[in-house]
Amino acid sequence: MKVHLQLWRRSLRSPATKAIVVIVMFLIFFHNLPLRGLKIFSPNTTTIAPKHPIDRLIYEQRLRYQDLVKRQSKSPEEAITNYKLRYGRDPPTGFADWVRYALQQNSVIIDDFDTIEKVLHPFRQLGSKHLESRIDSARRTGSRLQTVSIKNGNSSLNGLPILDSLKPVLQNLPDMTFLLNELDEPRVIGSQPDKDDITFQDYGRQPSWTQLTASCQNTDSSGLEGQQQHPRFLESITTSLDLCRNPAYQDQYGMFTSPCTFVATKGLVPVFSVARVSTMRDVLVPGHDYHHESFLNKSDVDSRNFTSKENKLYWRGSNTGTYASSQMKWETNHRARFMLKVRNNTDLFDVGMTAYIQCDWDVCQAMEGAFGRPPRADKSDSFKYKFVMDLDGNGYSGRFYRLLQSNSVVFKQTLVEQWHDDRVIPWVHYVPVTIGLDEIEDLVNFFSTQGARQAEEIAAESTSWVQAALRPIDMTIYEYRLLLEYAALFEKTS
């Protein structure tokens, strides 16, 4: 026995054994680190087979995220080559200067701006004369559209968030005119793309689904409706946002049942808006609230350690999203459906409706009778909880960035497309929730128990990513590139 003990002690002193011990300790240490830095983000699931469906989704999306960060161009020459390969054409005038500016500002995204390609694609075949004619026609309607002109590096208006954001690069932009939507709601249905005469119609306080899905007639949704009605967990954001593939949405979302306001055109005209649904043709720009609430005020910084927070999902808000009249079922409002789904499960949820607006008096009373009215909450109250819910209202959610960097896990339910869709990755930066909400309790249960480690990693990574890829300067970079591409639509070809 003494001989064996001596041999064991001697083996511990050997260089080879010491090296093995150091390597093992190194691996254990990094295996347990929160994934806070972009460069060290290496999911532990690369070496451990996923045991739960959510583990698989996290694993797959982390690989996508890693690839997104790694593949970006490092020089104007490389970016030009990648642009030609991606889009099959030369980049717009001024593109090389844009790349240099983006690199100088430490943009982590250089090549992946497919949202810009998507929103401008319907207008590429119209030609400059048709575009100019339609813009002039839309301007004459006076339908809450602002005409913004940029000439010789100066803008015609001041005080607009997008123009304040563009001030550092106005001198680099060609002369142009664009229409800016004053409202949070999208404006361009685009179901009549051949019309040059642009008129706007008020579709407010009435069902809008038929108008919004008029372009879906040729879409094959066979076999998809049932699949989307009863999903386990949300796998494809693209499919989830697609109205044509999800006819069940007709009675599940406020904008479709009875939007409070909805003044839109069936014509096809470029209007810059902060959000849209999949069947609409608005050109996407960053939301007004994101310009002002990109970073928390010093007094609102979340300093709590994630593990010390309460194991519940928190939400406070009003019933926006619908005008609820006596002639409709207020239960179809997506925020009301959320409350009805989770309000009685106080072990997992702390939720409350704090205001009742946009509704007939008797309907407001009925909702308050169903949900009560807790006092209005301070926005820092959500910091006490590991999980926070983010829901669309009348349009996009202006609190999304603030929640992403709050060191809590954001659970997000949305049907709107936004400028950042290329760079905010589900299951990495937030937890996506289906419109049906069937899986919401299972999600909270998972991340409260066996998925606690993954939850901490998502909270840390979302905070890091907001500070790396959703900065005010990143919105400037997006707008700069968007306007170069937009201006190219009007270039006269010989």
C-alpha positions as CSV (number, residue, x, y, z in Angstrom):
1,M,0.0,0.0,0.0
2,K,2.9,2.4,0.9
3,V,4.6,1.6,-2.4
4,H,1.4,2.5,-4.4
5,L,1.1,5.7,-2.4
6,Q,4.7,6.7,-3.1
7,L,4.3,6.0,-6.8
8,W,1.1,8.1,-6.9
9,R,2.8,11.0,-5.1
10,R,5.8,10.8,-7.4
11,S,3.5,10.8,-10.5
12,L,1.8,14.1,-9.3
13,R,5.3,15.8,-9.4
14,S,6.0,14.8,-13.0
15,P,5.8,17.5,-15.6
16,A,3.3,15.6,-17.7
17,T,0.9,15.1,-14.8
18,K,1.1,18.8,-13.9
19,A,0.3,19.8,-17.4
20,I,-2.8,17.6,-17.5
21,V,-4.0,19.0,-14.2
22,V,-3.6,22.6,-15.5
23,I,-5.5,21.8,-18.7
24,V,-8.3,20.1,-16.7
25,M,-8.6,23.1,-14.3
26,F,-8.6,25.5,-17.3
27,L,-11.4,23.6,-19.0
28,I,-13.5,23.4,-15.8
29,F,-13.0,27.2,-15.3
30,F,-14.0,28.2,-18.8
31,H,-16.9,25.7,-18.9
32,N,-18.5,27.6,-16.0
33,L,-17.9,31.1,-17.2
34,P,-20.9,33.2,-18.2
35,L,-20.6,33.9,-22.0
36,R,-20.2,37.7,-21.7
37,G,-17.6,38.5,-24.4
38,L,-18.1,38.2,-28.1
39,K,-14.7,36.6,-28.7
40,I,-15.0,33.9,-26.0
41,F,-18.6,32.9,-26.9
42,S,-18.2,29.2,-27.3
43,P,-21.3,27.3,-26.2
44,N,-20.8,24.4,-23.9
45,T,-23.3,22.5,-26.0
46,T,-20.7,22.1,-28.8
47,T,-19.4,19.2,-26.8
48,I,-22.6,18.0,-25.0
49,A,-25.4,16.6,-27.0
50,P,-28.6,18.6,-26.5
51,K,-31.0,16.8,-24.1
52,H,-34.0,19.0,-24.4
53,P,-35.7,20.6,-27.5
54,I,-34.7,24.1,-26.2
55,D,-31.1,22.9,-25.8
56,R,-31.1,22.1,-29.5
57,L,-32.5,25.4,-30.5
58,I,-30.0,27.3,-28.4
59,Y,-27.2,25.2,-29.8
60,E,-28.2,25.8,-33.4
61,Q,-28.7,29.5,-33.0
62,R,-25.4,29.9,-31.2
63,L,-23.6,28.4,-34.1
64,R,-25.5,30.8,-36.4
65,Y,-24.5,33.7,-34.2
66,Q,-20.9,32.7,-34.1
67,D,-20.8,32.4,-37.9
68,L,-22.5,35.9,-38.2
69,V,-19.8,37.5,-36.2
70,K,-16.8,35.7,-37.7
71,R,-17.7,36.1,-41.4
72,Q,-17.9,39.9,-41.6
73,S,-15.5,41.7,-44.0
74,K,-12.4,43.5,-42.6
75,S,-11.7,45.9,-45.4
76,P,-13.6,47.9,-48.1
77,E,-12.1,45.6,-50.8
78,E,-13.3,42.5,-49.1
79,A,-16.8,44.0,-48.5
80,I,-17.1,45.0,-52.1
81,T,-16.3,41.5,-53.2
82,N,-18.8,40.0,-50.7
83,Y,-21.4,42.5,-51.8
84,K,-21.1,41.4,-55.5
85,L,-21.3,37.7,-54.5
86,R,-24.3,38.3,-52.3
87,Y,-26.4,40.5,-54.5
88,G,-25.0,40.0,-58.0
89,R,-24.4,43.7,-58.7
90,D,-22.0,46.5,-57.9
91,P,-22.6,48.3,-54.6
92,P,-24.0,51.8,-54.6
93,T,-21.9,54.9,-55.0
94,G,-20.1,55.8,-51.8
95,F,-20.1,52.2,-50.5
96,A,-16.4,52.0,-49.9
97,D,-16.5,55.2,-47.8
98,W,-19.4,53.7,-45.9
99,V,-17.3,50.5,-45.1
100,R,-14.4,52.6,-43.9
101,Y,-16.8,54.6,-41.6
102,A,-18.4,51.4,-40.3
103,L,-15.0,49.9,-39.5
104,Q,-13.8,53.1,-37.8
105,Q,-16.8,52.9,-35.6
106,N,-16.1,49.3,-34.7
107,S,-19.3,48.0,-36.3
108,V,-19.5,44.2,-35.8
109,I,-21.7,43.9,-38.8
110,I,-20.4,44.9,-42.2
111,D,-22.0,42.5,-44.8
112,D,-25.2,41.2,-43.3
113,F,-27.7,44.0,-44.2
114,D,-30.2,41.7,-46.0
115,T,-33.1,43.6,-44.3
116,I,-32.2,46.6,-46.5
117,E,-32.1,44.4,-49.6
118,K,-35.5,43.0,-48.6
119,V,-37.3,46.3,-48.0
120,L,-36.0,48.0,-51.2
121,H,-36.4,45.0,-53.5
122,P,-40.0,45.8,-54.5
123,F,-38.9,49.3,-55.7
124,R,-35.8,48.2,-57.8
125,Q,-37.9,47.4,-60.9
126,L,-40.1,50.6,-60.9
127,G,-37.5,53.0,-62.3
128,S,-36.7,56.5,-61.1
129,K,-39.6,58.3,-63.0
130,H,-42.3,56.1,-61.4
131,L,-40.7,56.4,-58.0
132,E,-40.6,60.2,-58.2
133,S,-44.2,60.3,-59.4
134,R,-45.5,58.1,-56.6
135,I,-43.6,60.1,-53.9
136,D,-45.1,63.3,-55.2
137,S,-48.5,61.7,-55.3
138,A,-48.1,60.5,-51.7
139,R,-46.8,63.9,-50.5
140,R,-50.0,65.6,-51.7
141,T,-52.2,63.4,-49.5
142,G,-51.0,65.0,-46.3
143,S,-51.4,61.7,-44.5
144,R,-49.0,62.1,-41.6
145,L,-46.0,61.9,-43.9
146,Q,-42.9,64.2,-43.6
147,T,-40.9,65.0,-46.7
148,V,-37.2,65.0,-45.9
149,S,-34.8,66.4,-48.4
150,I,-31.0,66.1,-48.2
151,K,-29.1,68.5,-50.5
152,N,-25.4,69.4,-50.4
153,G,-24.9,67.7,-47.1
154,N,-27.8,69.5,-45.4
155,S,-31.3,68.4,-44.4
156,S,-34.5,70.3,-44.9
157,L,-35.8,69.5,-41.4
158,N,-34.4,69.4,-37.9
159,G,-35.2,67.6,-34.7
160,L,-36.1,64.3,-36.3
161,P,-34.4,61.3,-34.6
162,I,-33.2,59.9,-37.9
163,L,-31.7,63.2,-39.0
164,D,-30.1,63.8,-35.6
165,S,-28.6,60.3,-36.0
166,L,-27.3,61.1,-39.5
167,K,-25.6,64.4,-38.6
168,P,-22.1,62.8,-38.6
169,V,-22.5,61.5,-42.1
170,L,-24.8,63.9,-43.9
171,Q,-21.9,65.3,-45.9
172,N,-21.3,61.8,-47.3
173,L,-24.8,61.3,-48.6
174,P,-26.0,62.1,-52.2
175,D,-28.9,64.5,-52.7
176,M,-32.3,62.8,-52.2
177,T,-35.9,63.1,-51.0
178,F,-37.7,60.5,-48.9
179,L,-41.0,60.2,-47.1
180,L,-40.9,59.6,-43.3
181,N,-43.9,58.1,-41.5
182,E,-44.8,60.1,-38.4
183,L,-46.8,57.2,-36.9
184,D,-45.7,54.0,-35.3
185,E,-47.9,52.0,-37.5
186,P,-46.9,50.8,-41.0
187,R,-48.5,52.6,-44.0
188,V,-47.8,50.7,-47.3
189,I,-49.9,47.6,-48.0
190,G,-48.6,47.5,-51.6
191,S,-51.3,45.1,-52.9
192,Q,-51.8,47.2,-56.0
193,P,-48.1,47.7,-57.2
194,D,-49.0,49.0,-60.6
195,K,-50.9,52.1,-59.4
196,D,-49.0,55.4,-59.8
197,D,-51.8,57.4,-58.1
198,I,-51.1,57.0,-54.4
199,T,-54.1,57.4,-52.0
200,F,-54.4,56.6,-48.4
201,Q,-57.5,55.1,-46.7
202,D,-58.4,54.8,-43.1
203,Y,-58.8,51.1,-42.0
204,G,-58.9,51.9,-38.3
205,R,-61.4,50.3,-35.8
206,Q,-62.3,47.5,-38.2
207,P,-60.8,44.2,-39.2
208,S,-57.8,44.6,-41.4
209,W,-56.8,41.0,-42.1
210,T,-58.4,40.8,-45.5
211,Q,-56.6,44.0,-46.7
212,L,-53.3,42.9,-45.2
213,T,-53.4,39.4,-46.8
214,A,-54.6,40.3,-50.2
215,S,-51.2,39.6,-51.7
216,C,-51.2,36.1,-50.2
217,Q,-53.6,34.6,-52.8
218,N,-50.8,32.6,-54.5
219,T,-49.1,31.4,-51.3
220,D,-49.4,27.7,-50.5
221,S,-50.2,27.5,-46.8
222,S,-51.3,23.8,-47.0
223,G,-50.0,21.9,-44.0
224,L,-48.7,25.0,-42.3
225,E,-51.8,26.2,-40.4
226,G,-51.9,23.2,-38.1
227,Q,-48.2,23.3,-37.7
228,Q,-48.2,26.9,-36.5
229,Q,-51.3,26.5,-34.3
230,H,-49.7,24.0,-32.0
231,P,-45.9,24.5,-32.1
232,R,-43.8,23.1,-29.3
233,F,-41.3,26.0,-29.3
234,L,-40.7,28.6,-31.9
235,E,-38.1,27.4,-34.4
236,S,-38.3,29.8,-37.4
237,I,-38.8,33.5,-36.9
238,T,-39.3,34.0,-40.6
239,T,-42.1,31.5,-40.7
240,S,-43.6,32.9,-37.5
241,L,-43.7,36.4,-38.9
242,D,-45.2,35.4,-42.2
243,L,-48.9,36.2,-42.2
244,C,-49.6,34.2,-45.4
245,R,-48.5,31.1,-43.6
246,N,-50.4,31.7,-40.5
247,P,-54.1,32.2,-41.1
248,A,-54.9,31.5,-37.4
249,Y,-53.4,35.0,-36.6
250,Q,-56.5,36.6,-37.9
251,D,-58.2,36.5,-34.5
252,Q,-55.1,36.7,-32.3
253,Y,-53.5,40.1,-32.8
254,G,-54.9,43.6,-32.3
255,M,-53.8,45.1,-35.6
256,F,-55.8,42.5,-37.5
257,T,-59.0,42.6,-35.4
258,S,-59.4,46.3,-34.7
259,P,-56.4,48.6,-35.0
260,C,-56.8,51.9,-33.1
261,T,-55.6,53.8,-36.2
262,F,-54.5,52.4,-39.5
263,V,-54.2,54.8,-42.5
264,A,-52.5,53.0,-45.3
265,T,-52.2,52.8,-49.1
266,K,-52.6,49.8,-51.4
267,G,-50.2,51.4,-53.8
268,L,-46.5,50.8,-53.8
269,V,-44.4,53.8,-52.7
270,P,-41.3,54.0,-50.5
271,V,-42.3,55.3,-47.0
272,F,-39.7,55.1,-44.2
273,S,-41.4,53.4,-41.2
274,V,-40.2,52.0,-37.9
275,A,-41.9,48.6,-38.2
276,R,-44.2,46.6,-40.5
277,V,-45.9,43.2,-40.8
278,S,-44.6,40.7,-43.4
279,T,-47.1,41.6,-46.1
280,M,-46.4,45.3,-46.1
281,R,-43.8,47.3,-48.1
282,D,-42.6,50.0,-45.8
283,V,-38.9,50.8,-45.8
284,L,-37.6,50.0,-42.3
285,V,-35.7,52.5,-40.1
286,P,-34.8,52.3,-36.4
287,G,-37.6,53.1,-34.0
288,H,-37.8,56.6,-32.5
289,D,-37.7,55.2,-29.0
290,Y,-34.5,53.3,-29.7
291,H,-32.7,56.5,-30.5
292,H,-33.7,57.9,-27.1
293,E,-33.6,54.8,-24.9
294,S,-30.7,52.9,-26.4
295,F,-28.9,53.0,-23.0
296,L,-30.3,53.1,-19.5
297,N,-30.0,56.2,-17.5
298,K,-27.4,56.0,-14.7
299,S,-30.1,55.8,-12.1
300,D,-31.8,52.9,-13.9
301,V,-28.8,50.6,-14.4
302,D,-29.4,47.0,-13.4
303,S,-26.7,46.0,-10.9
304,R,-28.3,42.9,-9.6
305,N,-26.6,39.6,-10.0
306,F,-28.7,37.3,-12.2
307,T,-28.8,34.4,-9.8
308,S,-30.1,36.7,-7.0
309,K,-33.2,37.6,-9.0
310,E,-36.7,36.1,-8.6
311,N,-37.6,33.1,-10.7
312,K,-40.6,34.6,-12.3
313,L,-41.6,36.3,-15.6
314,Y,-42.5,39.9,-15.1
315,W,-44.7,42.2,-17.2
316,R,-46.6,45.5,-16.7
317,G,-48.4,47.5,-19.4
318,S,-51.6,48.7,-20.8
319,N,-54.1,47.1,-23.2
320,T,-52.7,48.9,-26.4
321,G,-52.8,47.1,-29.7
322,T,-56.5,47.4,-30.4
323,Y,-59.4,49.7,-30.2
324,A,-61.8,47.6,-28.1
325,S,-65.4,48.5,-29.0
326,S,-68.6,47.0,-27.6
327,Q,-69.1,45.2,-31.0
328,M,-65.9,43.1,-30.7
329,K,-64.4,40.6,-28.4
330,W,-61.7,42.4,-26.4
331,E,-60.1,38.9,-25.6
332,T,-58.6,38.9,-29.1
333,N,-56.2,41.7,-28.1
334,H,-52.7,40.0,-27.9
335,R,-51.9,41.7,-24.6
336,A,-55.3,40.6,-23.1
337,R,-54.7,37.0,-24.3
338,F,-51.3,37.1,-22.6
339,M,-53.0,38.2,-19.3
340,L,-55.7,35.6,-19.6
341,K,-53.1,32.9,-20.2
342,V,-50.8,33.5,-17.3
343,R,-52.5,35.7,-14.7
344,N,-53.5,32.9,-12.3
345,N,-50.1,31.2,-12.3
346,T,-48.5,33.3,-9.6
347,D,-45.7,30.8,-9.1
348,L,-44.2,31.6,-12.5
349,F,-45.6,35.0,-13.4
350,D,-45.9,38.5,-12.0
351,V,-48.0,40.3,-14.5
352,G,-50.4,43.3,-14.4
353,M,-52.5,45.6,-16.7
354,T,-51.9,49.1,-15.3
355,A,-54.1,51.2,-17.7
356,Y,-57.1,50.7,-19.9
357,I,-57.3,52.9,-22.9
358,Q,-58.4,52.8,-26.6
359,C,-61.7,51.1,-25.6
360,D,-65.4,51.9,-25.1
361,W,-66.2,52.7,-21.5
362,D,-68.0,49.4,-20.9
363,V,-65.2,47.4,-22.4
364,C,-62.6,49.2,-20.4
365,Q,-64.7,48.4,-17.3
366,A,-64.9,44.7,-18.3
367,M,-61.2,44.4,-18.8
368,E,-60.5,46.1,-15.5
369,G,-62.9,43.8,-13.8
370,A,-61.1,40.8,-15.3
371,F,-57.5,41.9,-14.6
372,G,-57.7,44.5,-11.9
373,R,-55.4,47.6,-11.9
374,P,-52.1,47.4,-10.1
375,P,-50.3,50.7,-9.6
376,R,-48.1,51.9,-12.4
377,A,-44.6,50.4,-12.1
378,D,-41.2,52.0,-12.4
379,K,-39.3,50.7,-15.3
380,S,-36.5,49.5,-12.9
381,D,-39.0,47.1,-11.2
382,S,-38.4,44.5,-13.9
383,F,-34.8,44.3,-12.7
384,K,-35.9,42.2,-9.7
385,Y,-36.9,39.3,-12.0
386,K,-34.9,36.8,-14.1
387,F,-37.4,36.9,-16.9
388,V,-39.2,39.9,-18.5
389,M,-41.9,39.8,-21.2
390,D,-41.8,42.1,-24.2
391,L,-45.1,42.4,-26.2
392,D,-46.1,44.5,-29.2
393,G,-48.5,47.3,-28.5
394,N,-50.1,49.3,-31.3
395,G,-46.8,48.7,-33.1
396,Y,-43.3,47.8,-32.1
397,S,-42.1,47.7,-28.5
398,G,-40.0,50.7,-27.6
399,R,-38.8,49.0,-24.4
400,F,-37.0,46.1,-26.2
401,Y,-33.4,47.5,-26.1
402,R,-33.8,48.6,-22.5
403,L,-34.9,45.1,-21.5
404,L,-32.2,43.4,-23.5
405,Q,-29.5,45.1,-21.5
406,S,-31.2,44.7,-18.1
407,N,-29.3,41.5,-17.1
408,S,-32.6,39.6,-17.3
409,V,-33.8,37.2,-20.0
410,V,-36.2,38.8,-22.5
411,F,-39.2,36.7,-23.6
412,K,-40.4,38.4,-26.8
413,Q,-43.7,37.9,-28.7
414,T,-43.9,39.9,-31.9
415,L,-45.4,40.0,-35.3
416,V,-43.5,43.1,-36.6
417,E,-40.4,43.2,-38.7
418,Q,-37.7,45.8,-37.7
419,W,-34.4,47.1,-38.9
420,H,-32.4,44.9,-36.4
421,D,-33.8,41.5,-37.5
422,D,-30.6,40.5,-39.2
423,R,-28.6,40.9,-36.0
424,V,-30.7,40.0,-33.0
425,I,-30.7,36.3,-32.8
426,P,-33.5,34.2,-31.1
427,W,-32.4,31.8,-28.4
428,V,-29.1,33.7,-28.1
429,H,-30.2,37.3,-27.3
430,Y,-33.8,36.6,-26.3
431,V,-36.4,33.8,-26.0
432,P,-39.0,33.9,-28.8
433,V,-42.6,33.2,-27.8
434,T,-45.3,32.1,-30.3
435,I,-48.4,34.2,-30.9
436,G,-50.6,31.3,-29.5
437,L,-48.6,31.4,-26.2
438,D,-49.1,27.6,-25.8
439,E,-45.5,27.1,-24.6
440,I,-45.1,30.1,-22.3
441,E,-45.4,28.1,-19.0
442,D,-43.0,25.4,-20.3
443,L,-40.5,28.1,-21.3
444,V,-40.5,29.7,-17.8
445,N,-40.3,26.3,-16.2
446,F,-37.3,25.2,-18.3
447,F,-35.3,28.3,-17.7
448,S,-36.1,28.3,-14.0
449,T,-34.8,24.8,-13.5
450,Q,-32.7,22.7,-15.8
451,G,-32.1,25.6,-18.2
452,A,-30.9,28.0,-15.4
453,R,-27.4,28.1,-16.8
454,Q,-28.6,28.8,-20.3
455,A,-30.8,31.6,-18.9
456,E,-27.8,33.3,-17.3
457,E,-25.9,33.1,-20.5
458,I,-28.7,34.6,-22.6
459,A,-29.0,37.5,-20.1
460,A,-25.3,38.1,-20.2
461,E,-25.0,37.8,-24.0
462,S,-27.9,40.1,-24.7
463,T,-26.4,42.8,-22.5
464,S,-23.1,42.5,-24.2
465,W,-24.6,42.5,-27.7
466,V,-26.7,45.6,-27.2
467,Q,-23.5,47.4,-26.3
468,A,-21.7,46.0,-29.3
469,A,-24.3,45.9,-32.1
470,L,-27.3,48.1,-31.1
471,R,-25.5,51.2,-30.2
472,P,-26.7,54.6,-31.4
473,I,-23.8,54.6,-33.9
474,D,-25.0,51.2,-35.2
475,M,-28.3,52.8,-36.1
476,T,-26.4,55.6,-37.9
477,I,-24.4,53.1,-39.8
478,Y,-27.6,51.2,-40.9
479,E,-29.3,54.5,-41.9
480,Y,-26.2,55.6,-43.8
481,R,-26.1,52.4,-45.8
482,L,-29.9,52.4,-46.4
483,L,-29.8,55.9,-47.8
484,L,-27.0,55.0,-50.2
485,E,-29.0,52.1,-51.5
486,Y,-32.1,54.2,-51.6
487,A,-30.4,57.0,-53.6
488,A,-29.2,54.4,-56.1
489,L,-32.8,53.6,-57.0
490,F,-33.1,57.1,-58.6
491,E,-29.8,57.0,-60.6
492,K,-30.6,57.5,-64.3
493,T,-29.3,54.7,-66.5
494,S,-28.3,55.3,-70.1
